[in-house]
Amino acid sequence: MSTHTAWQLRHRVRVTGGEVAVDVFGQGPPAILVHGTPASSFLWREVVPVLAREHAVHVWDLLGYGDSRLAQGAVPSIDRQARTLAELVRHWDLGAPALVGHDIGGATVLRAHLVHGVPARRIALLDAAVLGSWLTPFTRHMRAHADVYRTMPEQVFADIIRPRLGTATHRPMSEAVAGAYLAPWDGAAGQRRWIDQVVAVGDDDTRDLEARLSEITVPTQVLWGEHDRWLPPATAARLAAAIPGARLTMIPEAGHFLPEDNPYDTAQELLRFLGPT
């Protein structure tokens, strides 16, 4: 699974907000991996085989990302993703799975658990977009001038987002890997999808979560790339401190996309935390 061509989700599930690309690897206690923006389940490709030795690892592309498609009129907000996660947990009949979320996937996991009542055995939050005003200056500018970004020539838009993606990692991505991340955003349709998700996600979907972090009672792990240029590493300590008993681990040689930068340490930390039961 180490090459971009080998990663593909084999199944599709109809949900209220559209059609979700999903897959399951391995057997054992269930764990659901939820990616963030502007990624897809491709982010987890090196982590999944390690976790799948001991767990049933469920992965999916958020609505509007990767190979998942939104229903007409549906908005890819964090709340919509959280409701979709709740639907998938029921579809898979998982009971209380471990929930692992990266970036807005962290907010999705927390919103599913705290707001929509999805039971969780354990929760892992990786470079999670939860606290305060987590939108980056780049995203704020795009939200403020969405019409400009929607109407600019495709190649100009591509020339903007390619270097932006490069700042998500500490180590430079290969052309093949960067291309795999960028592929869902290619062309006019991809450009529209990118702007749609930028406009749809924001602090409003996490403000109430921040106030409820003290309600979390399940074991929680916070993992953070020590070189994250999108969400400052100092945020990790604040997030861990806000959740009762949460453990904090900094991942070396990793930026915001820590499963991409350092999949080995990320997988090992998750394996230790998720445990056999």
N, C-alpha and C positions, 0 to 999 in steps of 0.2 A: 504493500500500500504506500510505498514511499514516493511514488511518482504521481504527477498530476493526472496522468491518463488512467491510473488504476482506481481512482476514487469515484464511485458512482452509487447513489442510493437506489435500491432496486424496487422499492414499493411506493405506492401512492395511497393516501387516505383522504377521503372527502371530509371536510370540516365546515363549520358555519361560515368561515371567512374565505374559503377557497379549497385548494387541493395541496396537500403537504407531501413532499418527498421524505420518505422515512426508510430506516433500515435497523436491523438488530444484529449484533455480533456477540458470539460467546454464550455461555450459560452461567447461571448463578444468581445472586441477589441483583435486582435490577438497578441500573443507574442510567439517568437520562442526561445527555450532554447538550447544552443549549449555547450556540454560538452568538456572537454579537454583530455589530455593523462595522465596516461594510463587507463582512466575511460570509461564509456559509459553513456547512458541516465539514467542508474540505479542511478547515482549521484543525480538526481533531484527527486527521488521518493517521498520524504517527502515534497518537495517544491511545486510540481505540484498540489496536492489537494487544497492547500491554494490559489494559484493563479487562479485555475480553478473556484473558486467561482465567479470571476468577469471577467475572460478572457478566450478566446479560446487559450489554451496552446498547442503549437505544439512542439513535441520532436522528436529527431532522433538520431540514432547512426552514428557517423562519419564513412566514408568509411574505412574499415579495422578494425573497432572497434565494440564491442558488437555483434549484429546480422546482421550488414551490411557487404556486401562482395564486394571486388574490382573486376572489370573486369580484365581479364588476361592482364598483361602488364601495368596496371594503377598503378600510384605511389601515395601513400596517403599523398601528400604534403599539406601544409596549403593552397596553391593556389587551389589545386584540391578540397579541402573541401569547400573553398569559392565559387568556381564555382558550386559545388553541392548545396550549400545553395541557390544560385541564381536560380538554376533549381527548387528547392523545392518551393521557393516563387512563381514562375510562376505556378508550378503545383497546389499549393493551392489557387492561385489567391488572394493573400492577400493585394495587394496594398502596403501600408507602415506599416509593422508590427513593434512592439517593438522587438529589437534584444538583447538577453542576452547571453553573452559568458563567459565561465570559462577556464582559462589556455590557451591552443592554440585555444580553442573555442572563446576566446576574439579576438585573431588575425584573426580567420576565419570570425567573424562578421565584424570587421573593414575592412578586405580586400574585403569582399563582398560589403560593403557599399562604400568605397572610390575608389576601383579599378574596381569593376564589376558593379557599379551603382545600387545596391539594395537599394531602398528607405527604410528609417527607421523613425518611429514616435519618438522613444526614443532608447537609447543604454545604456545597463548596462554591465560593465566589472568587472568580479570577478576574483581576483588573476590572471590577464591576462598576458600572455607571449607576450609582445609587445616591451618593451624598452630594448635597448642595447643588451648585450650578456646574454640572459635569460636561456640558456641551463645550467642545473645543472652539477657539476663535474661528477656525476654518468653517465649522458647521454653522456657527452663528451667522457668519457672513452669507453662507449659502441660503440659510433660512430667510434672511432679511432681503435677499435679492433672488428669490427662487425663479421669478419670471425671466430674469436675465440668463440664469444657468439653463433653464428649460429651452431657451430659444437660441443659444449659441451653437455654432457649427459643431457637429459631432466630434471632429478631430481636435478642435480647440478644447472641448470638454474632456476628451481622453487625455490630452496633454496636461490637463490640470490634475485629474484624479490619479494618474499613474505615479507622479512623484509624491503625491499625498499618501498613497498606499505605502510607499517606501519608508515613510516615517513611522509606520506601525511596528516595525521590527528593529532590533538592535543590530542584528547581522543582516547584511544585504541579501535580499531574496534573489534567487536565480531568475532568469527570464521566463523559464517554464513555469515556475511557481507563481511569480507575479502575474503571468498570463492567465493562470487558472483562477486566481482571485478576481481578475478584471473581466474575465469572459462573460459573467452574467450581466455586466454593465455595458457591454458592447452595443454600438449602434444607437439609433434613435429610441428604440424600445427600452434598452438598458439605461440610457440617459434619463428617460422619464421615470423608470423604477428607482434610480438612485435619488432623484429629487423628491419623489413621492415619499420615500422612507425618511429622508432628511427632514421634510416638513412635518411628518407624522410623529416623530419621536422628540421628546423634550422633558424638561424638568417637572412639568405638571404630572407626569405619570409616575414620578418617584417621590414627590414631596410628602405624600401621606405615608409612603413606605419608610422614609427616614424617621418619621415620628413613631413608627411601630416596631422598629428593630429590637427594642427591649422585650418584645413579646415572643421572640424566637426562643424555643425551648429545646430544639434538637441540636445535636453536635454540629458545629459550624467551623469551617476552615476558610480562611482568606489567603489566597495565593496572589502574588503580585510580581511583575517583572521589575527588577531593580533599576532598569533603564527606561521605564515607561515614559514616553514623551507626550502621550495624550492625556493620561490621568496620573498626576504626580504620585510617586511612591508614598509620600507623607499621608495621602488619602487612605492608604491601606491600614495604617495604624489607627486612624480615626474610625474606620469602618469596623475593624475588629473590636475596638474598645466599646462600640455602641451595641454589640451583640453579646449577650451574656455567655461567658465561657469560650468565646471564639478564639481559635488559634490563628496566628499570623505567621506565614512563611514567605520570605522574599526569594524569588527564583533568580539565580545569577545568570549573567549573559543573556538577558531577555528584556525585550521592550514590551509594548502593549500586547502584541500577539505572542504571548509567552508560549502557547502550545506549538507555535511555528518556530520560534527562536530556540527554545530549549525543551523539546518534547520529552526527552529522557527524564529530566528532573521533574517536570510537570507530571508525567505519568507516575513516577515513583512516589511523589508526594500524595497524589490522589489515591494510589493503591494503598498506601499506609493508612490514609485517613478513612477510606471507604470500608476497609476491613473485610473480613470474611462473612460477617452477618450484619 
